[in-house]
Amino acid sequence: MTYPMMPNDPRWLGHYELIGRVGEGGMGTVFLGRSPEGQLVAVKMLRAEHAWDTEFRGRFRSEVNRAREVPGFCTAAVLDADPDHQTPYLVVEYVDGPSLSEVIRERGPLDGGTLHSVAVGVATALAAIHGVGVIHRDLKPQNVLFSLGTPKVIDFGIARALEVTSRHTRTDQMVGTVAYMAPERFDNDSDRTVGPPADVFAWGVVVAYAATGRTPFWADSPAATAARILTQPPDLTGLDGSLRDLVGRTLAKDPADRPTAHQLLDLLLEAETGGALTHRPELLRAAEAAQHTGRAQLSGVREPAAPVRRRAGRLVAVGAAATVLCAGIGFALSRHQEGQERASFAAGTSPSTAPPSTSAVSGTARIQGPGVSDRLDRRGLWKADRTSDSADGWCTFRQRMLATTHMSTLYRCRGPQDSFAGDQTIAVDVGIVTKGACALIWFRSVDERGYVASFCENEIRLGIDESSGNGFNGEERVASNAFRVGQTHRAGITVQDGTAQVTVDGTPALSMPVTDPQLVAGRVVLGALNEASDGDATVAFANVDLRSPVLDQPAQFTDPRTGSSRSIVELHSYDPAGRSAVAQPVLVMDSADYCEQFKIDPSDIRCSDPFQIVESRTKVTLPVRSAPKLTSWKNVGGGDGIVSVQAGAGQSISASELTGWLADQQGGGLVAITVTDGEVTTLTRIDNS
């Protein structure tokens, strides 16, 4: 809703014509504006009292530059700003819809799928905001707007600059609304400790308000509300189910006890049972994309370490140096291990087994997304699916993965569900087995819609699969005889800065923009296309590597895919019949070493914990020896869920016990593995119960 301009309002700010008023608050006035291209925008003109402060202008410029890097996942994009204008202003995407406070005021509290969607949408926005180092500091229902039913968070990127200015000018003023402020916000020295957890606290208050129509610490005055925030538990009457428990966790007094925005989003999506978000696919796509972006820790703020998901109790390292003691076993856990088996998953690299045309990404990036690596010589991350009723086609393994079409012209192999957003690289060995077949690689694929690269006998193509039955749209094509029957080449796809480039053996073949706003994230899928008039069509895939840019962090992870090594992994599945396991390499580090290596302030809460688990975020399929040794480390002498790993503590278990335990852990249990000549020979579960 807009209002008429007032007589003293400016008619222009920079190149933007101001045509109406949207609202006014503690930070300034928001106008409806029109850009030189005719686009409607929201223009926030900051209060004139800040214009004289050159220090504020510098902070404002810095905060806005960071805010412009926030991906558009449930956020209103920051388009422009002028910190040097006579009255500094900010230009953001105009969201033509009501605020959450207006919706609650007009329609009453939300419930069911609508409430869950709001919770997911706001958590998605926080994950996107925190992922580039921005803290909102003023999250409240008025800053949650609805665009075509999808929540969008606004007004991030300037609160910090304004709050610092307020602290230097007026001791009785702070930016924000008291009812949504975390306890640490009331600390006179809170600038040292206020960080992302304060936004997570505000998320809990916003969701509780959306569900009940009142805030959980409501009182008759701001002072009384602040006192309740500092001393009383939240009143969550009217909020039920798993959402009530999650909101309660976000409203913990100690910021270290709250989940991060990414952990919050993970938990919300795990709680999704196929109801609310199935009717809001654009929200689900945004949430899945935000899950895999910006998981870097923000420097200079106190943020809790990520918990080990789906694991009960604690793993405590014992021994003179407070490292994990595997006496007589010698598992490599610390950064001091040497040898060729050590490879940096963090940098996206692999050992000498990697193909010469690598898809690895190294260096510094803002994103820490997933990684997937599979030789495709057995069931693992990709599944065999030839059954009596697989009339459309099937995928099988014979030293490589064969994708075959049968009654259908197109067939997709079942593979990992990991969603990739932003920049990514894909590399896989591709071969054509039968004439008239094309090997297909879909990326950013959602509900069988996505970008697709086709590798055919005489041509390479790149386009969009609309799943409309009309073929692939907007294809770029280039003639090529690289993929003649019986030949194998390394096919690559690099997505960077909004462009996808296809390569063959490292040589560019063709490229196209990837700018569809509905395809910002999705899965990578392998499959086959039959362009022959009759008969089945078969293509082959091997040695697939899927990578996202990752942080240039100092952690080094043992690569269990080659050579001989001992390490700790998060085991996702074990297939005795297929002789394979799917695992994520991890490091278990003494917290003092962890804080030193990652340059974390020793006063940080993480440095006082017994240990830290560092995830590589790379899933790999590992070959497992027939009838490997299976053991379990039991709790020996430790109470309160503590595991003390000692020599000789292993106890033999069966394959069914291991797979049953994995099912109880929802496919994510810590396991120590021994690899001999590239094959897993021992799996030792770390029994934490």
Phi, psi and omega in degrees: 000135178242161182232159180297152176292147176270158186304323184269001179290142175292150178264345178219144167230110186060233181268008188253124176279131180262124188240356179186167177259138175258321180174176181217139180214195184293337182271331182161198182250138178253127179246151167277124183235172178230127180284168177301335178274000179090004181283136174285134181222163172257127182245117179259114177264119183286158183299144184297336182297340180270348188294329184284342189273102181294328177296319177299316181302320178295317179294319180299317179299315181296315182294321180293319179300321178289322181295330180290344178273354181293124177294154188278049178265098180060032176229153173274121187295138172277119188260324187197165175195155175224091179293341185263000178294157180308319169238107184306144180218163182228138180244125181229166176304136178273121179256110184271083181191167182285160174275165178299322180295322178293321179297315181293320181295323184272328188242348182091179183301155180265160175208177175057221184295327179296316178296316180298321180295320177297316180300316180293317182298315181290322176296322176299315179298316180297320178298319179293318181292311181294332184296339178249016174087016180258143175243133185289301177075354178217042178286126181199168184302328179294339181260014174243110182252158181247123177243109183053038177087351180262128180289141175228133181266134181239176171068030171264155173105349179233349184297321182296313180299319180291321183293318178298319178298316181299322181293331181274347185246323181221117184288345181262011186235138169216153183281134179130173178250126191307317186299340183250010182270136176288157181306321183293343178293339182269000178283132181299334181251030189290348181297339178281333189243340182291128181204206181308324180302332178293324176292323179295321175300314180298325176302315180300319179293318181297316181292320177298319177298317181297327183275334188236344183082007177214159178274152188286352178238029186299140175211176187287341183216159177302321180296318179291324177297316178299320180297320178292320177301321184282332191234340189247152173289157180287148174266104183253024177303129182099352178250123188238171171073200183296331180295324178298315180297319182291318177299319178301321179294322182288341181263018177299144180295319181274122181301334180291342181270357180267148174290157171285171180297321179291319177296321178300315180295318177303314183293322179295319180287328175295327180281348180289123184253018178093012181263285189297310191280344177295335179268359179227067185300328180293325177290319179297318179297318179296318181296316180294325177293316180294331177304325190252016178237146170061038178277014177291146174288140176282130181284148175079008178232159182265104183234136183292150176291150180293129178288158175282112189293146174059028178236130179268156174072195182229152172253119184250126177282137180236160180127168187298324182263012180058032173259166179295124186267113175237056186304132181080356181245316173072039179290139182272115182238334190260174181285354184275352181295140177243166176126161184288342180287350181278122179226153184266096173295329182300328179267004178074022182257163178225164184287199188297346179285348180295144179293156182299328176267086189274152175259014185293147177238127179233174180094186185272137178213162180273349186251142168234088184263189184281166172224148180221134179220128184208131177289341180063032176259002180196169176298141178186249175294329172256147189247148169277138186219034177273114179228177183294338182251017181272069186289328184289329182160189182196167174233132181225169182236122174219077186068350173203171181266125179254122176256125186232132171270149180232271180277350180246155178280349187223137177215136179250133176279147178282121182226196183295151182267003182301135180259129180253133179235157176068212181292148177198164174229144179230132175217134182202143174285129185236136175220147175261124184265320181237150180297144179083005180262149173234137173271132184243141173233111173271146172218156191051043184270127178224123179052046177063021172239138180170180174283150182215134173253133182244130180244104186245175185298324186238005189201149171241137184227157176215124182199202180240131174266109182273355182054034182259000183084000181255018180084197183264139187257152172058037186285137164268140184227148175215137179290139180199138175250019183295327188254051173290158182304131178091351179262148178233133179222160179275110178267137181226148173227125177242122176254118183209131176053043174078014178228137174255130178239131178262135178234156172233117184053037177087354181263127181300138179247312178194167182209164176200156176293146174238081189239009179297119184295344178270355182237058180272346181199158177167183184277163168256129185231140177249143180190190186227152176233136179257112177255004176278162183286329180208172179083169178281157177234132184230137173232164183234144176230148176205156172052062181272138176227122176242126185225146167249155172303142181231166178294144175278070184265158185280358182292140177237130184247139175296132177269109184277005186276350186212158177067206179235132184200167172229135185199174175253137178227161167264110186275125181262328178200154175223124183243094182299320182292319179277354180053053180212159175218144175252125188216159172241116177299139177225165171244135169254113188240141168301136188298327178295316177295319179302311183292325178292315184291322182266009175056049179259137179306129181303339179280351180298146183301329181295331184285347179264353177286160180294325185203168173227143174254124180253121182269139176282338184060027176236119176268138179227149171264127184247135172287139182240134179299145175300130182054061177289165175285126181241123180222174179220137171270118181268164174290112183245098174083002180254137176259180175057038177072018182272134175253125174251114183274118182229159178299137176078006183276351182293144179229131184297142176225169179264166178298322179293325177295319181293313181292325176295320178296320178300319179298321178296327180275003184059037173075030181213050182266148177286131182221138172268133182234148170247128180245128178237118181052045175078011182230133180289124181250341179218134171237125181236108180287146177261097186283111187256016183256000000 
